[in-house]
Each structure stands twice: as structure tokens, then as C-alpha cells.
Amino acid sequence: MDNDENNHDDNEDARSHLEDDAVRVGDLIGGIRDEILAAGASGDGSSSGREEPQEESGSALFEREKELSILESLEQELAEIQASIERIENGTYGTGERTGSPFDSAH
């Protein structure tokens, strides 16, 4: 098998893993969005729909901020995964974005 065939097989393996990761991250994003929407629909930041004492509303705010932070991180991760898939499609996967030089396969 020559080098081009190896690269093609490696890229197809990478694409498969990236697509699986994209589905996994997309599912996580959907779950967090659902939690945020459910908390917002209850009106008090919790998903229970009951009024909470003032000291607990700070906890609900903290949880919401934490969920938003996780959501932002996951959305960034998904964007990076999608960019990698695009590089496979463009034939530039496995090369430096700035230099265009191929990565050392030992890494």
C-alpha cells in the first residue's frame, strides 16, 4: 500500500471518529439546552417549578451559569470538530494550518 492510500485510510478513520464525536457533542449540547429551557420555563431557575427561598435562588443562578459555560465549551468543541471534517474534505487534514506542512505521523 502506498503513502497516498495510507493517508486516505487514515483520513477516513479520522472522519469516522470525528463524525461520532460530533454526534456525541451534539447530543450533549441538546441535553444542556433542554435543561436550560426547562429551568427557564419553571420561572425560578429550577426544573421543579416550585418557588425556592432567596438563598437557593443564588444556587440556581450558579447552576445556570455553569450550564451556560459548559454549553459554550461544547459548542466550541463542535465547531472544532466540524472544522476538522472540513479539512478532511479539502485535503488539508493532517497539515499545519499556518505552514501547510504535514504533521509527523509519529505524533
C-alpha positions as a LaTeX table, in Angstrom:
\begin{tabular}{lrrr}
\hline
Residue & $x$ (\AA) & $y$ (\AA) & $z$ (\AA) \\
\hline
Met1 & 0.00 & 0.00 & 0.00 \\
Asp2 & 1.49 & 3.37 & $-0.95$ \\
Asn3 & 1.57 & 6.55 & 1.10 \\
Asp4 & $-1.48$ & 8.12 & $-0.60$ \\
Glu5 & $-3.59$ & 5.05 & 0.20 \\
Asn6 & $-2.40$ & 5.12 & 3.82 \\
Asn7 & $-3.30$ & 8.80 & 4.08 \\
His8 & $-6.73$ & 8.16 & 2.57 \\
Asp9 & $-7.40$ & 5.30 & 5.02 \\
Asp10 & $-6.13$ & 7.40 & 7.94 \\
Asn11 & $-8.33$ & 10.29 & 6.88 \\
Glu12 & $-11.37$ & 8.05 & 6.56 \\
Asp13 & $-10.71$ & 6.66 & 10.05 \\
Ala14 & $-10.30$ & 10.19 & 11.38 \\
Arg15 & $-13.51$ & 11.29 & 9.64 \\
Ser16 & $-15.43$ & 8.40 & 11.18 \\
His17 & $-14.16$ & 9.23 & 14.67 \\
Leu18 & $-14.84$ & 12.94 & 14.17 \\
Glu19 & $-18.38$ & 12.28 & 12.96 \\
Asp20 & $-19.01$ & 10.07 & 16.02 \\
Asp21 & $-17.63$ & 12.84 & 18.24 \\
Ala22 & $-19.84$ & 15.41 & 16.50 \\
Val23 & $-22.94$ & 13.31 & 17.24 \\
Arg24 & $-21.88$ & 12.80 & 20.89 \\
Val25 & $-21.15$ & 16.50 & 21.43 \\
Gly26 & $-24.34$ & 17.50 & 19.60 \\
Asp27 & $-26.36$ & 15.24 & 21.90 \\
Leu28 & $-24.72$ & 16.81 & 24.96 \\
Ile29 & $-25.49$ & 20.28 & 23.63 \\
Gly30 & $-29.11$ & 19.31 & 23.07 \\
Gly31 & $-29.42$ & 17.91 & 26.59 \\
Ile32 & $-27.99$ & 21.03 & 28.20 \\
Arg33 & $-30.21$ & 23.29 & 26.09 \\
Asp34 & $-33.22$ & 21.24 & 27.17 \\
Glu35 & $-32.21$ & 21.64 & 30.83 \\
Ile36 & $-31.77$ & 25.39 & 30.41 \\
Leu37 & $-35.14$ & 25.70 & 28.69 \\
Ala38 & $-36.86$ & 23.60 & 31.36 \\
Ala39 & $-35.33$ & 25.72 & 34.11 \\
Gly40 & $-36.41$ & 28.90 & 32.34 \\
Ala41 & $-39.94$ & 27.58 & 31.82 \\
Ser42 & $-40.34$ & 26.97 & 35.55 \\
Gly43 & $-39.65$ & 30.64 & 36.17 \\
Asp44 & $-37.29$ & 30.23 & 39.10 \\
Gly45 & $-34.21$ & 28.72 & 37.52 \\
Ser46 & $-35.01$ & 25.22 & 38.74 \\
Ser47 & $-36.72$ & 22.49 & 36.82 \\
Ser48 & $-39.13$ & 21.69 & 39.66 \\
Gly49 & $-41.44$ & 24.64 & 39.05 \\
Arg50 & $-41.71$ & 25.43 & 42.78 \\
Glu51 & $-40.69$ & 28.68 & 44.42 \\
Glu52 & $-37.40$ & 28.48 & 46.26 \\
Pro53 & $-36.19$ & 30.56 & 49.18 \\
Gln54 & $-33.95$ & 33.51 & 48.30 \\
Glu55 & $-30.75$ & 31.74 & 49.37 \\
Glu56 & $-31.46$ & 28.90 & 46.96 \\
Ser57 & $-32.03$ & 31.23 & 44.01 \\
Gly58 & $-28.31$ & 32.06 & 44.14 \\
Ser59 & $-27.61$ & 28.36 & 43.80 \\
Ala60 & $-29.96$ & 28.16 & 40.82 \\
Leu61 & $-28.18$ & 31.13 & 39.23 \\
Phe62 & $-24.83$ & 29.43 & 39.79 \\
Glu63 & $-26.12$ & 26.23 & 38.15 \\
Arg64 & $-27.46$ & 28.18 & 35.18 \\
Glu65 & $-24.14$ & 29.99 & 34.72 \\
Lys66 & $-22.30$ & 26.68 & 34.96 \\
Glu67 & $-24.60$ & 25.11 & 32.35 \\
Leu68 & $-24.11$ & 28.09 & 30.03 \\
Ser69 & $-20.34$ & 27.82 & 30.41 \\
Ile70 & $-20.41$ & 24.10 & 29.64 \\
Leu71 & $-22.70$ & 24.78 & 26.67 \\
Glu72 & $-20.28$ & 27.37 & 25.31 \\
Ser73 & $-17.35$ & 24.96 & 25.66 \\
Leu74 & $-19.26$ & 22.18 & 23.91 \\
Glu75 & $-20.30$ & 24.49 & 21.08 \\
Gln76 & $-16.63$ & 25.46 & 20.60 \\
Glu77 & $-15.64$ & 21.78 & 20.62 \\
Leu78 & $-18.30$ & 21.02 & 17.99 \\
Ala79 & $-17.05$ & 23.89 & 15.82 \\
Glu80 & $-13.51$ & 22.50 & 16.02 \\
Ile81 & $-14.74$ & 19.02 & 15.10 \\
Gln82 & $-16.64$ & 20.42 & 12.12 \\
Ala83 & $-13.56$ & 22.40 & 11.03 \\
Ser84 & $-11.52$ & 19.17 & 11.14 \\
Ile85 & $-14.09$ & 17.40 & 8.98 \\
Glu86 & $-13.91$ & 20.31 & 6.50 \\
Arg87 & $-10.11$ & 19.98 & 6.40 \\
Ile88 & $-10.50$ & 16.29 & 5.53 \\
Glu89 & $-12.88$ & 17.26 & 2.72 \\
Asn90 & $-10.44$ & 19.95 & 1.49 \\
Gly91 & $-7.48$ & 17.58 & 1.65 \\
Thr92 & $-5.69$ & 19.68 & 4.28 \\
Tyr93 & $-6.30$ & 17.48 & 7.31 \\
Gly94 & $-3.03$ & 16.45 & 8.92 \\
Thr95 & $-1.21$ & 19.59 & 7.86 \\
Gly96 & $-0.40$ & 22.72 & 9.82 \\
Glu97 & $-2.94$ & 25.47 & 9.26 \\
Arg98 & $-0.25$ & 28.16 & 9.15 \\
Thr99 & 2.58 & 26.32 & 7.42 \\
Gly100 & 0.76 & 23.77 & 5.31 \\
Ser101 & 3.44 & 21.26 & 6.27 \\
Pro102 & 2.29 & 17.72 & 7.01 \\
Phe103 & 2.32 & 16.57 & 10.62 \\
Asp104 & 4.86 & 13.98 & 11.62 \\
Ser105 & 2.93 & 10.69 & 11.63 \\
Ala106 & 4.79 & 9.61 & 14.79 \\
His107 & 2.80 & 12.21 & 16.73 \\
\hline
\end{tabular}
